[in-house]
């Protein structure tokens, strides 16, 4: 069986139709899609990101970098989580 994974890269705050963000994420979860969030920036809505990420933002489903130039430092962790199906470790780059 093929796993379905969505990686959401965001500035950490809904901007358009923000009231639909969490319900749409829940619909993805219900459809069997594993959602990983990658937020960038020093100000972000952690509770919303937790709701978007699978398993209520459990460890390994949420990644964060303070700046866009730090995304490379997260790439291997996100890739490993996707390819190995192991969503067990969170990474934050500051």
C-alpha positions as CSV (number, residue, x, y, z in Angstrom):
1,X,0.0,0.0,0.0
2,X,1.3,3.4,-0.9
3,X,1.3,6.0,1.9
4,X,0.0,9.4,1.1
5,X,1.8,12.3,2.7
6,X,1.3,16.1,2.4
7,X,4.0,18.5,3.4
8,X,2.7,22.0,4.2
9,X,5.3,24.7,4.0
10,X,4.0,27.9,5.6
11,X,4.8,31.1,7.2
12,X,2.9,29.7,10.1
13,X,-0.3,31.8,9.8
14,X,-3.4,31.4,7.7
15,X,-4.0,34.3,5.5
16,X,-6.8,33.4,3.1
17,X,-10.0,31.8,4.3
18,X,-8.4,31.1,7.6
19,X,-11.6,29.6,9.0
20,X,-11.3,26.7,6.4
21,X,-7.7,25.8,7.2
22,X,-8.2,23.4,10.1
23,X,-11.4,21.8,8.6
24,X,-9.6,21.1,5.4
25,X,-6.7,19.6,7.3
26,X,-9.1,17.3,9.2
27,X,-10.6,16.2,5.9
28,X,-7.1,15.3,4.7
29,X,-6.5,13.3,7.9
30,X,-9.8,11.5,7.4
31,X,-8.9,10.7,3.8
32,X,-5.8,8.9,5.1
33,X,-3.2,11.6,4.2
34,X,-0.4,12.0,6.7
35,X,0.3,15.8,7.0
36,X,3.6,17.2,8.0
37,X,4.0,21.0,8.7
38,X,7.1,23.0,8.0
39,X,6.7,26.5,9.4
40,X,9.1,29.4,8.8
41,X,9.3,32.6,10.8
42,X,9.6,33.7,14.3
43,X,5.9,34.4,14.7
44,X,3.7,31.4,14.0
45,X,0.4,30.0,15.1
46,X,1.5,26.8,16.9
47,X,-2.0,25.7,17.8
48,X,-3.2,25.9,14.2
49,X,-0.1,24.1,13.0
50,X,-0.7,21.4,15.6
51,X,-4.3,21.0,14.3
52,X,-3.0,20.8,10.7
53,X,-0.3,18.2,11.4
54,X,-1.3,14.6,11.7
55,X,-1.8,13.1,15.1
56,X,-2.5,16.5,16.6
57,X,1.0,17.7,16.0
58,X,2.7,14.8,17.6
59,X,6.5,14.7,17.5
60,X,7.8,14.2,14.0
61,X,4.9,15.9,12.2
62,X,5.9,19.5,12.9
63,X,9.1,21.1,11.8
64,X,10.2,24.7,12.2
65,X,12.9,27.1,11.0
66,X,13.2,30.8,12.1
67,X,14.3,31.8,8.6
68,X,13.9,30.5,5.0
69,X,17.6,30.2,4.6
70,X,17.5,27.5,7.3
71,X,15.2,25.2,5.4
72,X,18.1,23.2,4.1
73,X,18.9,22.1,7.7
74,X,15.4,20.6,7.9
75,X,15.3,18.9,4.5
76,X,17.0,15.7,5.5
77,X,14.8,15.2,8.6
78,X,11.6,15.9,6.6
79,X,12.8,13.6,3.8
80,X,13.6,10.8,6.2
81,X,10.3,11.1,7.9
82,X,8.5,10.8,4.6
83,X,10.6,8.1,3.0
84,X,10.9,5.9,6.1
85,X,7.4,6.5,7.4
86,X,8.9,7.2,10.8
87,X,7.3,10.3,12.3
88,X,9.2,10.1,15.6
89,X,11.4,13.1,15.9
90,X,10.8,16.8,15.7
91,X,13.4,19.3,14.5
92,X,13.6,23.1,15.2
93,X,16.2,25.3,13.7
94,X,16.7,28.7,15.3
